[in-house]
Amino acid sequence: MENKTYDELQEALAYLKAKTQIQPTYGIILGTGLSTLAEHIEVSASIPYADIPHFPVATVESHAGKLVFGHLKGKSVVVMAGRFHYYEGYTAKQITFPVRVLAALGIERLIISNAAGSVNPEIEAGDIVFIRDHINLQPENPLRGPNDERLGPRFPDMLHTYDRALNAKGLAFAKEAGIPAHEGVYLSLQGPNLETPAEYRFANIIGADMVGMSTIPEVLVARHMGLPLLVMSVATNKCFPLEELTETTVEEVVAVARSAEPKMRKIVEALIG
């Protein structure tokens, strides 16, 4: 089994470096309903995913599907407006190829956002949750297969995956700004169906605060490449206790994420500024 990732990475990198001179300090991945943050960037270059060699293409309506280079609060950033999910039919390696590209561009920190359901009775819809740890129940791992030591170690350690000091700064800022925020554990499942009541109860029992369908493959690859991480979830619906459960549509999830996006943006701007 040949590992072609490194060579594909060089091709994508060469293409992007021909398009922009920006050397980004921060990489940001925007989740469901959160792509409007890209509109607040002083844009130098906006490149459709379809044009970048070996990049997958977003198939989810609420994901824009472009790589945006520019400045936010005076800091150079590269933003993924739209991400990929295992449920779209991609392999875990395809989903995470863009994270390898961001790392190869030389970013110093990766900020990941997502929209997720709350399985903690204390976390309400619209709240922000800084992720301190995760439980991975995705069926495929992006690090499976031959390991290329040029990209990272065979067995990455997961103890200090999430930047707790940065979480503390984010929580302190949120408190000052009057934004309801928490620190919690994210459980990642395959999707695309929402979870059953029994699955929400299971998530709560095993120690999750948030449940979603993304993020962890990206986290694993960022960890593999030694990238410091900040992950923020927007709680889009309350899934626990079960007596508060209502039927949820994707339109409702996107609407709550969009209404919470200004809060998340304020926190991101404060942390990188």
Backbone as CSV, one residue per row, in Angstrom:
resi,resn,N_x,N_y,N_z,CA_x,CA_y,CA_z,C_x,C_y,C_z
1,MET,0.847,-1.208,0.000,0.000,0.000,0.000,0.869,1.240,0.000
2,GLU,0.747,2.035,-1.047,1.585,3.233,-1.155,0.871,4.417,-0.494
3,ASN,1.651,5.237,0.199,1.097,6.450,0.808,1.442,7.640,-0.096
4,LYS,0.441,8.139,-0.826,0.693,9.219,-1.793,0.434,10.603,-1.191
5,THR,0.018,10.628,0.084,-0.427,11.885,0.686,0.631,12.980,0.594
6,TYR,1.883,12.628,0.901,2.950,13.644,0.928,3.112,14.312,-0.437
7,ASP,3.110,13.510,-1.506,3.282,14.064,-2.861,2.073,14.915,-3.258
8,GLU,0.877,14.448,-2.908,-0.340,15.220,-3.219,-0.331,16.554,-2.467
9,LEU,0.188,16.510,-1.263,0.300,17.713,-0.431,1.201,18.746,-1.098
10,GLN,2.313,18.280,-1.652,3.249,19.208,-2.323,2.586,19.870,-3.541
11,GLU,1.756,19.096,-4.260,1.058,19.655,-5.434,0.049,20.727,-5.019
12,ALA,-0.722,20.437,-3.973,-1.713,21.408,-3.485,-1.015,22.669,-2.986
13,LEU,0.096,22.474,-2.283,0.861,23.591,-1.722,1.429,24.480,-2.826
14,ALA,1.991,23.847,-3.848,2.567,24.603,-4.977,1.481,25.441,-5.653
15,TYR,0.292,24.854,-5.829,-0.821,25.580,-6.449,-1.197,26.805,-5.616
16,LEU,-1.344,26.625,-4.302,-1.780,27.719,-3.424,-0.722,28.814,-3.325
17,LYS,0.538,28.412,-3.287,1.612,29.413,-3.169,1.730,30.253,-4.440
18,ALA,1.262,29.694,-5.566,1.255,30.459,-6.814,0.104,31.471,-6.817
19,LYS,-0.905,31.237,-5.961,-2.102,32.085,-5.942,-2.030,33.204,-4.899
20,THR,-1.260,33.012,-3.822,-1.214,34.026,-2.764,0.141,34.012,-2.078
21,GLN,0.569,35.205,-1.659,1.846,35.340,-0.944,1.634,35.300,0.573
22,ILE,0.375,35.231,1.011,0.078,35.289,2.449,0.643,34.076,3.173
23,GLN,1.337,34.346,4.279,1.842,33.276,5.144,0.938,33.258,6.389
24,PRO,-0.084,32.387,6.412,-1.046,32.447,7.513,-0.483,31.963,8.851
25,THR,-0.860,32.661,9.921,-0.474,32.263,11.277,-1.531,31.334,11.865
26,TYR,-2.793,31.615,11.520,-3.907,30.820,12.051,-4.660,30.147,10.918
27,GLY,-5.073,28.908,11.153,-6.015,28.227,10.262,-7.342,28.134,10.997
28,ILE,-8.437,28.347,10.285,-9.763,28.287,10.905,-10.665,27.418,10.034
29,ILE,-11.331,26.434,10.646,-12.297,25.601,9.923,-13.689,25.992,10.403
30,LEU,-14.541,26.389,9.463,-15.891,26.850,9.819,-16.908,25.731,9.617
31,GLY,-17.676,25.465,10.657,-18.658,24.388,10.633,-20.016,24.834,10.125
32,THR,-20.989,23.943,10.240,-22.357,24.164,9.769,-22.923,25.488,10.270
33,GLY,-23.363,26.334,9.319,-24.014,27.591,9.686,-23.060,28.666,10.164
34,LEU,-21.736,28.375,10.154,-20.784,29.324,10.735,-19.898,29.994,9.682
35,SER,-20.193,29.752,8.399,-19.321,30.285,7.337,-19.345,31.806,7.215
36,THR,-20.314,32.471,7.887,-20.381,33.930,7.736,-19.162,34.616,8.354
37,LEU,-18.420,33.927,9.230,-17.201,34.529,9.777,-16.253,34.922,8.645
38,ALA,-16.274,34.149,7.555,-15.397,34.438,6.414,-15.684,35.807,5.811
39,GLU,-16.918,36.310,6.008,-17.278,37.627,5.454,-16.638,38.780,6.237
40,HIS,-16.074,38.493,7.403,-15.485,39.541,8.240,-13.968,39.600,8.095
41,ILE,-13.456,38.899,7.100,-12.009,38.861,6.874,-11.648,39.828,5.763
42,GLU,-10.517,40.543,5.946,-9.983,41.358,4.830,-9.359,40.345,3.873
43,VAL,-10.077,40.058,2.796,-9.695,38.938,1.919,-8.604,39.331,0.932
44,SER,-7.563,38.487,0.854,-6.524,38.670,-0.173,-6.727,37.701,-1.319
45,ALA,-7.211,36.498,-0.986,-7.455,35.494,-2.036,-8.550,34.550,-1.569
46,SER,-9.436,34.194,-2.501,-10.505,33.243,-2.201,-10.470,32.170,-3.291
47,ILE,-10.170,30.948,-2.896,-9.914,29.892,-3.876,-10.923,28.754,-3.703
48,PRO,-11.758,28.486,-4.734,-12.725,27.383,-4.623,-12.003,26.047,-4.411
49,TYR,-12.579,25.209,-3.552,-11.990,23.891,-3.296,-11.777,23.105,-4.591
50,ALA,-12.733,23.265,-5.510,-12.676,22.488,-6.760,-11.404,22.784,-7.569
51,ASP,-10.786,23.956,-7.332,-9.584,24.331,-8.095,-8.287,23.805,-7.473
52,ILE,-8.340,23.369,-6.224,-7.115,22.974,-5.508,-6.838,21.490,-5.752
53,PRO,-5.649,21.153,-6.230,-5.348,19.741,-6.498,-5.604,18.850,-5.273
54,HIS,-6.321,17.745,-5.522,-6.587,16.687,-4.527,-7.539,17.091,-3.398
55,PHE,-8.092,18.312,-3.462,-9.050,18.740,-2.437,-10.404,18.103,-2.715
56,PRO,-11.104,17.638,-1.653,-12.492,17.224,-1.875,-13.369,18.461,-2.110
57,VAL,-14.634,18.265,-2.446,-15.563,19.380,-2.685,-16.740,19.221,-1.731
58,ALA,-17.103,20.323,-1.029,-18.200,20.255,-0.053,-19.518,19.960,-0.759
59,THR,-20.297,19.022,-0.203,-21.587,18.672,-0.808,-22.760,19.105,0.074
60,VAL,-22.460,19.724,1.222,-23.519,20.122,2.164,-23.880,21.582,1.912
61,GLU,-25.191,21.842,1.768,-25.674,23.177,1.399,-25.128,24.314,2.253
62,SER,-25.051,24.083,3.584,-24.649,25.171,4.484,-23.134,25.378,4.530
63,HIS,-22.388,24.701,3.639,-20.929,24.845,3.593,-20.526,25.474,2.262
64,ALA,-19.796,26.600,2.339,-19.503,27.399,1.144,-18.567,26.702,0.159
65,GLY,-17.481,26.102,0.633,-16.579,25.374,-0.253,-15.487,26.206,-0.883
66,LYS,-14.803,27.030,-0.043,-13.671,27.803,-0.565,-12.637,28.028,0.535
67,LEU,-11.397,28.221,0.103,-10.310,28.516,1.017,-10.053,30.015,0.925
68,VAL,-10.167,30.707,2.054,-10.059,32.173,2.063,-8.791,32.587,2.809
69,PHE,-7.934,33.340,2.118,-6.720,33.883,2.743,-6.930,35.368,3.007
70,GLY,-6.459,35.848,4.165,-6.604,37.270,4.449,-6.184,37.603,5.857
71,HIS,-6.790,38.672,6.407,-6.434,39.122,7.754,-7.682,39.293,8.616
72,LEU,-7.548,38.901,9.863,-8.613,39.066,10.846,-7.945,39.657,12.080
73,LYS,-8.429,40.828,12.514,-7.831,41.521,13.673,-6.319,41.683,13.495
74,GLY,-5.910,41.968,12.253,-4.496,42.216,11.982,-3.626,40.973,11.879
75,LYS,-4.219,39.789,12.082,-3.435,38.549,11.996,-3.732,37.841,10.681
76,SER,-2.692,37.238,10.085,-2.891,36.534,8.816,-3.565,35.177,9.084
77,VAL,-4.610,34.917,8.312,-5.397,33.694,8.515,-5.675,32.996,7.183
78,VAL,-5.921,31.700,7.278,-6.479,30.954,6.146,-7.708,30.243,6.694
79,VAL,-8.830,30.436,6.017,-10.109,29.947,6.536,-10.726,28.941,5.570
80,MET,-11.106,27.792,6.114,-11.892,26.835,5.338,-13.359,27.189,5.530
81,ALA,-13.957,27.819,4.530,-15.392,28.137,4.587,-16.125,26.913,4.050
82,GLY,-16.477,26.009,4.962,-17.071,24.733,4.576,-16.092,23.600,4.806
83,ARG,-16.591,22.509,5.393,-15.732,21.352,5.684,-16.356,20.090,5.106
84,PHE,-15.678,18.980,5.313,-16.120,17.695,4.763,-16.475,16.742,5.900
85,HIS,-17.372,15.810,5.602,-17.848,14.857,6.609,-17.759,13.444,6.052
86,TYR,-17.560,12.497,6.934,-17.515,11.082,6.545,-18.832,10.672,5.887
87,TYR,-19.958,11.225,6.377,-21.277,10.817,5.848,-21.498,11.258,4.400
88,GLU,-20.659,12.176,3.906,-20.797,12.593,2.502,-20.256,11.528,1.547
89,GLY,-19.564,10.534,2.103,-19.038,9.461,1.256,-17.534,9.513,1.076
90,TYR,-16.891,10.514,1.672,-15.427,10.597,1.597,-14.781,9.628,2.575
91,THR,-13.525,9.272,2.297,-12.755,8.511,3.276,-12.256,9.488,4.346
92,ALA,-11.828,8.935,5.478,-11.287,9.779,6.554,-10.045,10.525,6.072
93,LYS,-9.269,9.905,5.188,-8.061,10.572,4.644,-8.440,11.772,3.776
94,GLN,-9.487,11.608,2.951,-9.936,12.721,2.093,-10.455,13.896,2.929
95,ILE,-11.252,13.572,3.953,-11.831,14.612,4.824,-10.734,15.484,5.420
96,THR,-9.603,14.847,5.756,-8.573,15.537,6.533,-7.417,16.061,5.698
97,PHE,-7.445,15.796,4.395,-6.376,16.314,3.530,-6.222,17.838,3.675
98,PRO,-7.336,18.604,3.736,-7.193,20.053,3.902,-6.448,20.466,5.182
99,VAL,-6.586,19.687,6.259,-5.857,20.005,7.499,-4.359,19.866,7.261
100,ARG,-3.982,18.847,6.502,-2.554,18.670,6.173,-2.061,19.849,5.331
101,VAL,-2.927,20.329,4.431,-2.551,21.485,3.595,-2.347,22.722,4.482
102,LEU,-3.267,22.953,5.432,-3.133,24.113,6.326,-1.838,24.019,7.130
103,ALA,-1.537,22.824,7.624,-0.296,22.633,8.396,0.924,22.895,7.514
104,ALA,0.876,22.402,6.264,2.000,22.583,5.340,2.182,24.055,4.954
105,LEU,1.087,24.825,5.015,1.188,26.268,4.744,1.917,27.003,5.876
106,GLY,2.105,26.316,6.998,2.890,26.896,8.088,2.090,27.560,9.196
107,ILE,0.789,27.235,9.301,0.010,27.847,10.385,0.594,27.403,11.739
108,GLU,0.407,28.275,12.746,0.932,27.970,14.085,-0.147,27.395,14.990
109,ARG,-1.431,27.615,14.635,-2.522,27.094,15.458,-3.737,26.875,14.571
110,LEU,-4.504,25.828,14.881,-5.723,25.534,14.143,-6.926,25.752,15.053
111,ILE,-7.887,26.538,14.561,-9.137,26.769,15.289,-10.248,26.069,14.513
112,ILE,-10.950,25.151,15.181,-12.010,24.378,14.524,-13.341,24.720,15.181
113,SER,-14.350,24.966,14.362,-15.691,25.200,14.915,-16.651,24.149,14.374
114,ASN,-17.715,23.891,15.136,-18.752,22.977,14.654,-20.082,23.318,15.312
115,ALA,-21.139,22.793,14.732,-22.470,22.869,15.333,-22.770,21.472,15.860
116,ALA,-23.257,21.389,17.103,-23.462,20.074,17.710,-24.646,20.107,18.662
117,GLY,-25.141,18.926,19.003,-26.250,18.811,19.944,-25.728,18.723,21.372
118,SER,-26.426,19.333,22.311,-26.038,19.273,23.715,-26.670,18.062,24.392
119,VAL,-25.815,17.245,25.057,-26.344,16.138,25.862,-26.023,16.378,27.344
120,ASN,-25.771,17.644,27.659,-25.551,18.058,29.046,-26.703,18.983,29.423
121,PRO,-27.487,18.652,30.450,-28.663,19.458,30.805,-28.346,20.929,31.088
122,GLU,-27.072,21.214,31.435,-26.670,22.596,31.762,-26.383,23.438,30.515
123,ILE,-26.215,22.774,29.361,-25.823,23.501,28.139,-27.047,23.710,27.255
124,GLU,-27.391,24.983,27.053,-28.607,25.347,26.309,-28.285,25.603,24.835
125,ALA,-29.309,25.523,23.985,-29.140,25.859,22.558,-28.646,27.301,22.457
126,GLY,-27.628,27.509,21.608,-27.057,28.845,21.432,-25.805,29.079,22.263
127,ASP,-25.545,28.202,23.265,-24.333,28.348,24.084,-23.097,27.928,23.289
128,ILE,-21.940,28.449,23.716,-20.651,28.081,23.119,-19.959,27.094,24.057
129,VAL,-19.369,26.046,23.477,-18.663,25.050,24.294,-17.234,24.889,23.766
130,PHE,-16.255,25.160,24.645,-14.846,24.932,24.317,-14.555,23.462,24.607
131,ILE,-14.036,22.742,23.607,-13.829,21.304,23.774,-12.514,21.050,24.517
132,ARG,-12.600,20.249,25.592,-11.401,19.920,26.382,-10.930,18.493,26.129
133,ASP,-11.817,17.666,25.514,-11.469,16.270,25.247,-12.528,15.700,24.301
134,HIS,-12.273,14.512,23.777,-13.276,13.925,22.889,-13.402,12.415,23.071
135,ILE,-14.518,11.895,22.561,-14.750,10.447,22.463,-14.993,10.177,20.979
136,ASN,-14.180,9.318,20.407,-14.244,9.085,18.962,-14.960,7.778,18.650
137,LEU,-16.182,7.878,18.108,-16.906,6.677,17.671,-17.121,6.696,16.154
138,GLN,-16.249,7.446,15.453,-16.291,7.407,13.985,-15.779,6.040,13.528
139,PRO,-16.318,5.500,12.413,-15.951,4.139,12.005,-14.597,4.017,11.307
140,GLU,-13.967,5.142,10.956,-12.693,5.065,10.218,-11.733,6.094,10.793
141,ASN,-10.441,5.764,10.798,-9.432,6.673,11.334,-8.537,7.174,10.197
142,PRO,-8.340,8.506,10.090,-7.533,9.034,8.976,-6.061,8.619,9.057
143,LEU,-5.612,8.105,10.207,-4.207,7.710,10.357,-3.996,6.223,10.049
144,ARG,-5.084,5.530,9.684,-4.998,4.107,9.359,-4.194,3.926,8.065
145,GLY,-3.432,2.850,8.002,-2.631,2.588,6.801,-1.170,2.916,7.053
146,PRO,-0.342,2.847,5.989,1.089,3.110,6.170,1.302,4.527,6.727
147,ASN,2.232,4.665,7.670,2.516,5.991,8.223,3.709,6.614,7.512
148,ASP,3.584,7.896,7.170,4.685,8.641,6.564,5.295,9.517,7.656
149,GLU,6.520,9.173,8.071,7.178,9.893,9.184,7.399,11.374,8.862
150,ARG,7.379,11.726,7.564,7.531,13.153,7.203,6.318,13.967,7.650
151,LEU,5.181,13.286,7.847,3.951,13.969,8.237,3.706,13.912,9.741
152,GLY,4.174,12.822,10.390,3.944,12.690,11.824,4.238,11.290,12.302
153,PRO,4.166,11.066,13.636,4.538,9.768,14.202,3.465,8.692,13.997
154,ARG,3.872,7.446,14.033,2.934,6.324,13.879,1.848,6.326,14.961
155,PHE,2.249,6.603,16.218,1.304,6.520,17.343,1.231,7.852,18.091
156,PRO,0.497,8.842,17.558,0.442,10.128,18.256,-0.245,10.013,19.622
157,ASP,0.340,10.655,20.619,-0.253,10.655,21.960,-1.358,11.702,22.024
158,MET,-2.449,11.381,22.724,-3.623,12.262,22.726,-3.851,12.979,24.061
159,LEU,-2.863,12.912,24.979,-3.091,13.478,26.312,-3.331,14.988,26.277
160,HIS,-2.457,15.717,25.598,-2.587,17.186,25.596,-3.080,17.691,24.236
161,THR,-4.106,17.039,23.715,-4.611,17.387,22.381,-5.194,18.790,22.344
162,TYR,-5.957,19.164,23.371,-6.681,20.442,23.376,-5.975,21.449,24.289
163,ASP,-5.902,22.691,23.828,-5.188,23.750,24.551,-6.071,24.291,25.678
164,ARG,-5.913,23.731,26.879,-6.763,24.111,28.005,-6.519,25.568,28.436
165,ALA,-5.274,26.039,28.288,-4.960,27.430,28.671,-5.712,28.402,27.759
166,LEU,-5.773,28.062,26.466,-6.508,28.919,25.527,-8.014,28.835,25.795
167,ASN,-8.496,27.633,26.142,-9.904,27.477,26.545,-10.225,28.416,27.709
168,ALA,-9.323,28.460,28.700,-9.544,29.296,29.890,-9.629,30.772,29.493
169,LYS,-8.772,31.191,28.565,-8.822,32.585,28.079,-10.148,32.855,27.380
170,GLY,-10.582,31.893,26.555,-11.850,32.034,25.835,-13.030,32.113,26.789
171,LEU,-13.019,31.262,27.816,-14.098,31.265,28.820,-14.126,32.593,29.575
172,ALA,-12.934,33.116,29.914,-12.853,34.392,30.644,-13.396,35.528,29.779
173,PHE,-13.031,35.522,28.495,-13.540,36.567,27.593,-15.056,36.458,27.446
174,ALA,-15.551,35.223,27.275,-16.994,34.999,27.113,-17.750,35.525,28.332
175,LYS,-17.211,35.273,29.512,-17.849,35.724,30.757,-17.941,37.254,30.786
176,GLU,-16.823,37.919,30.437,-16.790,39.396,30.379,-17.816,39.924,29.389
177,ALA,-17.937,39.229,28.251,-18.817,39.692,27.175,-20.269,39.255,27.377
178,GLY,-20.524,38.506,28.444,-21.891,38.043,28.714,-22.362,36.957,27.767
179,ILE,-21.403,36.165,27.245,-21.738,35.070,26.321,-21.758,33.758,27.118
180,PRO,-22.903,33.034,27.138,-22.941,31.755,27.868,-21.967,30.756,27.229
181,ALA,-20.985,30.296,28.015,-19.957,29.395,27.477,-19.561,28.357,28.522
182,HIS,-19.077,27.223,28.043,-18.739,26.086,28.898,-17.493,25.414,28.323
183,GLU,-16.953,24.454,29.090,-15.913,23.576,28.574,-16.502,22.171,28.605
184,GLY,-16.236,21.356,27.590,-16.888,20.053,27.580,-16.220,19.029,26.679
185,VAL,-16.820,17.850,26.651,-16.316,16.705,25.878,-17.203,16.517,24.647
186,TYR,-16.565,16.339,23.486,-17.287,16.187,22.215,-17.264,14.715,21.788
187,LEU,-18.429,14.185,21.492,-18.561,12.821,20.975,-18.840,12.898,19.481
188,SER,-18.024,12.184,18.698,-18.184,12.215,17.243,-18.752,10.898,16.731
189,LEU,-19.886,11.008,16.019,-20.547,9.851,15.408,-20.594,10.032,13.893
190,GLN,-20.921,8.965,13.189,-20.869,8.987,11.725,-21.952,9.865,11.088
191,GLY,-23.213,9.815,11.587,-24.289,10.500,10.877,-24.613,9.774,9.575
192,PRO,-25.421,10.376,8.672,-25.993,11.723,8.753,-27.295,11.829,9.547
193,ASN,-27.885,10.692,9.948,-29.116,10.803,10.749,-28.779,11.398,12.110
194,LEU,-29.744,12.123,12.682,-29.582,12.562,14.060,-29.720,11.335,14.966
195,GLU,-29.306,11.470,16.205,-29.254,10.318,17.094,-30.641,9.947,17.630
196,THR,-30.783,8.702,18.052,-32.016,8.255,18.692,-32.000,8.700,20.156
197,PRO,-33.161,8.739,20.814,-33.164,9.065,22.244,-32.224,8.155,23.050
198,ALA,-32.199,6.861,22.715,-31.318,5.932,23.436,-29.845,6.306,23.219
199,GLU,-29.521,6.772,22.009,-28.131,7.177,21.728,-27.769,8.462,22.476
200,TYR,-28.723,9.403,22.582,-28.454,10.617,23.366,-28.195,10.245,24.828
201,ARG,-28.987,9.309,25.339,-28.811,8.882,26.730,-27.446,8.210,26.890
202,PHE,-27.089,7.371,25.927,-25.774,6.709,25.918,-24.656,7.755,25.942
203,ALA,-24.784,8.785,25.100,-23.769,9.847,25.030,-23.592,10.512,26.387
204,ASN,-24.717,10.792,27.042,-24.668,11.415,28.365,-24.010,10.481,29.388
205,ILE,-24.351,9.206,29.349,-23.811,8.229,30.311,-22.294,8.088,30.169
206,ILE,-21.790,8.096,28.925,-20.348,7.868,28.733,-19.518,9.138,28.921
207,GLY,-20.175,10.255,29.283,-19.413,11.448,29.649,-19.304,12.521,28.593
208,ALA,-20.114,12.437,27.540,-20.088,13.488,26.512,-20.964,14.663,26.946
209,ASP,-20.594,15.852,26.489,-21.418,17.050,26.673,-22.064,17.467,25.352
210,MET,-21.343,17.188,24.257,-21.794,17.576,22.923,-21.689,16.356,22.010
211,VAL,-22.608,16.278,21.033,-22.538,15.176,20.078,-22.670,15.736,18.664
212,GLY,-21.765,15.297,17.769,-21.761,15.819,16.399,-21.210,14.800,15.415
213,MET,-21.043,15.239,14.147,-20.683,14.320,13.059,-19.393,14.728,12.346
214,SER,-18.567,15.530,13.023,-17.369,16.034,12.326,-16.225,16.150,13.320
215,THR,-15.246,16.973,12.969,-14.200,17.506,13.858,-13.121,16.518,14.283
216,ILE,-13.502,15.324,14.759,-12.484,14.433,15.330,-11.476,13.932,14.287
217,PRO,-11.898,13.562,13.067,-10.873,13.200,12.076,-9.853,14.340,11.874
218,GLU,-10.348,15.586,11.831,-9.465,16.750,11.651,-8.535,16.914,12.851
219,VAL,-9.086,16.691,14.047,-8.288,16.793,15.276,-7.159,15.754,15.263
220,LEU,-7.478,14.527,14.854,-6.473,13.454,14.837,-5.308,13.806,13.908
221,VAL,-5.639,14.362,12.747,-4.595,14.717,11.781,-3.798,15.941,12.254
222,ALA,-4.475,16.904,12.859,-3.772,18.075,13.413,-2.788,17.613,14.496
223,ARG,-3.240,16.678,15.324,-2.385,16.135,16.391,-1.199,15.376,15.787
224,HIS,-1.489,14.619,14.750,-0.440,13.857,14.046,0.651,14.787,13.536
225,MET,0.241,15.998,13.092,1.199,16.954,12.520,1.712,17.972,13.545
226,GLY,1.334,17.763,14.820,1.862,18.618,15.885,1.278,20.017,15.941
227,LEU,0.045,20.182,15.450,-0.580,21.511,15.439,-1.333,21.783,16.743
228,PRO,-1.048,22.893,17.444,-1.880,23.268,18.595,-3.310,23.568,18.141
229,LEU,-4.280,23.200,19.003,-5.695,23.220,18.602,-6.584,23.983,19.566
230,LEU,-7.561,24.670,18.998,-8.693,25.179,19.786,-9.949,24.717,19.061
231,VAL,-10.851,24.052,19.778,-12.103,23.593,19.154,-13.282,24.189,19.915
232,MET,-14.205,24.797,19.154,-15.394,25.416,19.733,-16.638,24.862,19.075
233,SER,-17.593,24.433,19.906,-18.894,23.956,19.397,-19.953,25.000,19.710
234,VAL,-20.884,25.162,18.778,-22.105,25.906,19.077,-23.186,24.857,19.345
235,ALA,-23.795,24.938,20.524,-24.894,24.007,20.826,-26.119,24.461,20.041
236,THR,-26.541,23.652,19.078,-27.648,24.081,18.208,-28.992,23.517,18.647
237,ASN,-28.967,22.439,19.449,-30.231,21.879,19.939,-29.963,21.120,21.224
238,LYS,-30.962,21.078,22.074,-30.809,20.410,23.375,-31.368,18.998,23.263
239,CYS,-30.513,18.014,23.522,-30.872,16.616,23.292,-30.996,15.833,24.599
240,PHE,-30.815,16.517,25.724,-30.878,15.857,27.031,-31.209,16.898,28.082
241,PRO,-32.077,16.600,29.061,-32.765,15.332,29.308,-33.773,14.989,28.206
242,LEU,-34.071,13.705,28.079,-34.884,13.218,26.960,-36.279,13.819,26.926
243,GLU,-36.825,14.196,28.086,-38.177,14.777,28.091,-38.209,16.162,27.415
244,GLU,-37.021,16.767,27.211,-36.977,18.070,26.510,-36.715,17.898,25.015
245,LEU,-36.595,16.661,24.565,-36.267,16.373,23.172,-37.445,16.693,22.255
246,THR,-37.148,17.380,21.132,-38.172,17.633,20.104,-37.588,17.215,18.761
247,GLU,-38.437,17.010,17.775,-37.924,16.696,16.429,-37.126,17.891,15.922
248,THR,-36.001,17.606,15.266,-35.103,18.673,14.821,-34.857,18.554,13.327
249,THR,-34.912,19.696,12.624,-34.572,19.698,11.191,-33.213,20.369,11.018
250,VAL,-32.561,20.082,9.894,-31.251,20.699,9.623,-31.398,22.213,9.493
251,GLU,-32.564,22.658,9.002,-32.802,24.110,8.869,-32.771,24.786,10.243
252,GLU,-33.355,24.119,11.248,-33.337,24.666,12.614,-31.916,24.729,13.158
253,VAL,-31.147,23.658,12.914,-29.757,23.596,13.377,-28.948,24.743,12.771
254,VAL,-29.090,24.928,11.446,-28.350,25.986,10.747,-28.779,27.366,11.266
255,ALA,-30.079,27.544,11.493,-30.587,28.841,11.988,-29.998,29.183,13.360
256,VAL,-29.942,28.197,14.266,-29.368,28.457,15.604,-27.873,28.739,15.481
257,ALA,-27.172,27.957,14.634,-25.729,28.183,14.443,-25.481,29.589,13.911
258,ARG,-26.301,30.006,12.933,-26.104,31.350,12.351,-26.354,32.442,13.383
259,SER,-27.367,32.228,14.233,-27.666,33.266,15.232,-26.575,33.315,16.311
260,ALA,-25.870,32.186,16.516,-24.792,32.148,17.521,-23.446,32.562,16.938
261,GLU,-23.366,32.617,15.606,-22.085,32.896,14.945,-21.435,34.213,15.405
262,PRO,-22.188,35.329,15.595,-21.529,36.557,16.069,-20.840,36.380,17.429
263,LYS,-21.426,35.552,18.302,-20.809,35.300,19.615,-19.481,34.555,19.420
264,MET,-19.525,33.525,18.578,-18.315,32.751,18.334,-17.238,33.627,17.683
265,ARG,-17.684,34.462,16.743,-16.724,35.339,16.043,-16.036,36.288,17.014
266,LYS,-16.814,36.861,17.956,-16.219,37.771,18.964,-15.129,37.068,19.757
267,ILE,-15.409,35.813,20.120,-14.426,35.047,20.912,-13.173,34.765,20.083
268,VAL,-13.370,34.321,18.828,-12.233,34.021,17.936,-11.393,35.279,17.745
269,GLU,-12.048,36.407,17.478,-11.329,37.668,17.270,-10.545,38.068,18.513
270,ALA,-11.165,37.895,19.676,-10.481,38.247,20.940,-9.253,37.353,21.144
271,LEU,-9.397,36.065,20.850,-8.299,35.135,21.097,-7.140,35.328,20.119
272,ILE,-7.446,35.616,18.849,-6.328,35.782,17.919,-5.790,37.211,17.931
273,GLY,-6.667,38.180,18.320,-6.214,39.582,18.371,-5.313,39.812,19.588
